[in-house]
Amino acid sequence: MKSSDILKENNKYLIQNYQRFPIQIVKGDGSYVWDSKGKKYLDFISGIAVNNLGHKNRKVNSAIVSQLDKMLHVSNLFVIKEQVDFAKELSESKKGFKSFFCNSGTEANEAAFKLARRWGVLNGERSTIVSFSGAFHGRTFGSLSATSPRKYKYGFYPLTPGFKNVEFNNIEKLSELVAKDKKIVAIIVEPIQGEAGVKFSNKKFLKKIEILCRKNNILFVLDEVQVGIGRTGRIFCHEHYNLKPDIITLAKALGGGLPCGAIMVNPRFADFLTPGSHGTTMGGNPLSMASGLASFKQISKPSFLLNVRDRGAFFLSELKKIAKSPKIKEARGLGLILAIEFNLQEDAKAFSSICLERGLLVLLTEKYNVRILPPLNVKVGEVKNALKIFKIALEEMND
Ligand SMILES: Cc1ncc(COP(=O)(O)O)c(C=O)c1O
């Protein structure tokens, strides 16, 4: 079928809830993907931080194939060895933490909220969950209620009661709310707000949340759906900030490319989700567990993570040179989640379109920001090629 026909059928048979690129990606290998016309692109979107090992990772693929030979699905009514293996490996990285597996980021956050509320029932009848402006926690009703930008919520009211939103990075406002509202059971924060355009939580702000949680018997929840699993050069982003969360929510890269989400919970709180209180049919299925474990074993190696930090530091220092252009407000990043923020929306749009034409995929985010998410095993030559394209794009925009 011709690409134009596929596009027509896409519009005819699929609900049009995505704003899609005007190309069809048909195959991938390492840091590259190809469209249906054979054009090659350097993929610096990585499935929005899913393909952390690039495409067609040999070890992930062979783990999937050998799992397929054994068993595709088994119900959570039974003990699933692949789940145990993955949870054990994750727990090595966060000593003693216990996992519950689901299928996506929004489900991971739902699970965190449910656990927090169940714990809150027995701890002062508390149920309020606090999140921050700019936050994105997912699109199911609970997670959507914690998500802040109105554009995600328009048309879906009424949302779930018991959610409060405070200005991001505003310690004073948060302290005031915690002093006033004695029903708060959990505070959820993204260490770096990815969907908001790679906006960083202030270090002091994160520490203050932790302190407020400790003093007021509130659960400290970190949403690491986008920034976890090595993206920032540490297994968990919060390691950069020396934080001790009670619950970590994960998804995206967790499954090594297959659908997978999880909460990792401090054992003090983990057992509040008792048998029957929460669950999912597909969560923790053997296939995504095998794939996730094969991916995690590669990513969690100290030498691999060091390389992510080095490559990210090089990329950011080069981006900062490019950011001297009067069109650019700022370049920022940590590890291999980076962004260029433009002064004008049109410029951010033009820049990402030129990159696409020139064979580089980057992601226009929240109007002014171009988000850059290379695979974590990206080669230095590939980063240099992307930088060349960025420079060309800026030159073309000046013409
Ligand atoms: C920080 C964060 N939390 C939650 C989600 C929702 O994840 P999912 O799309 O897998 O439901 C996302 C997705 O972009 C995210 O970036």
PDBQT file of the ligand as one rigid body, heavy atoms in Angstrom, charges set to zero:
ROOT
HETATM    1  C1  LIG A 401       6.365  12.075  33.989  1.00  0.00    +0.000 C 
HETATM    2  C2  LIG A 401       5.317  11.251  33.332  1.00  0.00    +0.000 A 
HETATM    3  N1  LIG A 401       4.403  10.611  34.086  1.00  0.00    +0.000 NA
HETATM    4  C3  LIG A 401       3.448   9.857  33.544  1.00  0.00    +0.000 A 
HETATM    5  C4  LIG A 401       3.346   9.725  32.173  1.00  0.00    +0.000 A 
HETATM    6  C5  LIG A 401       2.268   8.876  31.576  1.00  0.00    +0.000 C 
HETATM    7  O1  LIG A 401       2.809   7.717  31.035  1.00  0.00    +0.000 OA
HETATM    8  P1  LIG A 401       1.975   6.811  30.007  1.00  0.00    +0.000 P 
HETATM    9  O2  LIG A 401       1.853   7.595  28.749  1.00  0.00    +0.000 OA
HETATM   10  O3  LIG A 401       2.793   5.569  29.869  1.00  0.00    +0.000 OA
HETATM   11  O4  LIG A 401       0.661   6.557  30.649  1.00  0.00    +0.000 OA
HETATM   12  C6  LIG A 401       4.265  10.380  31.344  1.00  0.00    +0.000 A 
HETATM   13  C7  LIG A 401       4.168  10.278  29.879  1.00  0.00    +0.000 C 
HETATM   14  O5  LIG A 401       4.686  11.067  29.139  1.00  0.00    +0.000 OA
HETATM   15  C8  LIG A 401       5.274  11.165  31.932  1.00  0.00    +0.000 A 
HETATM   16  O6  LIG A 401       6.179  11.814  31.187  1.00  0.00    +0.000 OA
ENDROOT
TORSDOF 0
